[in-house]
């Protein structure tokens, strides 16, 4: 990983004033929707996500059952507000949205203790209110908080963060990773989204949609995992602060 940058000059700061290893301002709340079994609201910079959880419950149709092999089925639905981005979305479910839904369903199907709720369905409804980078990571972090609020048992926190390579050219060998990207950085730099379990280095989600040289991936991944550990502490603090209301 790069050296400590506490003495970086202003010329090396990013567009929003952060250093390479700084997270954006994180604001999170749980139990924001009284009518839902579990809910959360998360802000990562200007990316804002609202998540609600329904279930475990029977299927929507009469007599419909959940997952196979006596396990609960995890369903994810992602919706975008018309004002969430610079351009209004014309199609409700495009390819990118379907891929995000599949990623979340796969990750939480292995994380949640679904065997405790046979023939049931756990539905996550994620509403994107504002997009400014790290969208998949924000969805994962919001879903984790909502599932905790719903009381659905899981093995550990699933938290996510983005990391990128800051090299100015594809052939350059000198590059520093960047943590927690905004929308402008995602458009210009190769980046990945990594999700880890709890305080460990165990990677549960790893998505990379851009091309990058192989020797840069290790540094990007190391910075992303470190960011996940810090994100986990932030989310854990939100849960503990909410729990104090009942003590």
Secondary structure by P-SEA (a helix, b strand, c coil): cccccccccccccccccccccccccccccccccccccccbbbbcccbbbbbbbcccccccccccccccccbbbbbbbbbbccccccccccccccaaaaaaaaaaaaaaaacccccccccbbbbbbbbbcccccaaaaaaaaaaaaaaaaacccccbbbbbbbbbbccccccccbbbbbccccaaaaacccbbbbbbccccccccbbbbcccccccaaaaaaaaaaaaaaaaaaaaaaaaaaaacccc
